[in-house]
Amino acid sequence: MRNILEIEEHVPVPPMMLHDPFYRITYIMKEEIRKHKWIETEKGRLLTWDEARAEWMNKHSEAFVAFIQDTLRSTP
């Protein structure tokens, strides 16, 4: 799963894993990191993928995990 976040490019996932919630959450995280990188680029900061990933993890991953946990708790 970590390999998905290690590179910016698309990482193919075996079809049987598409329904695995952990893989889906990881892909959502990757999209959030891409958005963070794009927003920072719009501000004039050119970040590498590694910089964007590390910055997003430091600034936003805690809130992201809390959101996922809250969502899972409220699901019947």
C-alpha positions as CSV (number, residue, x, y, z in Angstrom):
1,M,0.0,0.0,0.0
2,R,2.9,2.4,0.7
3,N,4.1,2.0,-2.8
4,I,0.9,3.7,-4.0
5,L,2.1,6.9,-2.2
6,E,5.7,6.6,-3.1
7,I,5.4,7.9,-6.6
8,E,3.1,10.4,-8.2
9,E,2.2,8.3,-11.2
10,H,-0.6,5.9,-11.3
11,V,0.1,2.5,-9.6
12,P,-2.0,-0.3,-11.0
13,V,-4.0,-2.3,-8.4
14,P,-5.1,-5.9,-8.9
15,P,-8.8,-6.0,-9.5
16,M,-9.5,-8.0,-6.4
17,M,-8.0,-5.2,-4.3
18,L,-10.3,-2.5,-5.7
19,H,-12.9,-3.2,-3.0
20,D,-10.4,-3.2,-0.2
21,P,-11.2,-0.1,2.0
22,F,-7.5,0.4,2.8
23,Y,-6.5,0.6,-0.8
24,R,-9.4,2.9,-1.5
25,I,-8.4,5.2,1.4
26,T,-4.8,5.2,0.2
27,Y,-5.9,6.3,-3.3
28,I,-8.0,9.1,-1.7
29,M,-4.9,10.2,0.2
30,K,-2.9,10.2,-3.0
31,E,-5.5,12.5,-4.6
32,E,-5.4,14.8,-1.6
33,I,-1.6,15.0,-1.9
34,R,-2.0,15.8,-5.6
35,K,-4.4,18.6,-4.8
36,H,-2.0,19.9,-2.1
37,K,0.8,19.9,-4.7
38,W,-1.4,21.7,-7.2
39,I,-2.5,24.4,-4.7
40,E,1.0,25.0,-3.7
41,T,2.1,25.3,-7.3
42,E,-0.7,27.9,-7.9
43,K,0.9,29.8,-5.0
44,G,4.2,29.7,-6.8
45,R,5.8,26.9,-4.8
46,L,7.2,24.2,-7.0
47,L,7.2,21.0,-4.8
48,T,8.5,17.6,-5.8
49,W,6.2,14.7,-5.1
50,D,8.3,13.7,-2.0
51,E,8.1,17.3,-0.7
52,A,4.3,17.5,-1.3
53,R,3.7,14.1,0.3
54,A,5.8,14.8,3.4
55,E,4.2,18.3,3.8
56,W,0.6,16.9,3.4
57,M,1.3,14.1,5.8
58,N,2.6,16.5,8.4
59,K,-0.1,19.1,8.0
60,H,-3.2,17.2,7.0
61,S,-3.0,13.4,7.6
62,E,-4.2,13.6,11.2
63,A,-7.4,15.4,10.3
64,F,-7.8,13.1,7.3
65,V,-7.6,10.0,9.5
66,A,-10.0,11.5,12.1
67,F,-12.5,12.2,9.2
68,I,-12.2,8.6,8.0
69,Q,-12.7,7.3,11.5
70,D,-15.7,9.5,12.2
71,T,-17.2,8.4,8.8
72,L,-16.7,4.7,9.6
73,R,-18.2,5.1,13.1
74,S,-21.3,6.7,11.7
75,T,-21.9,4.0,9.1
76,P,-24.5,1.5,10.2
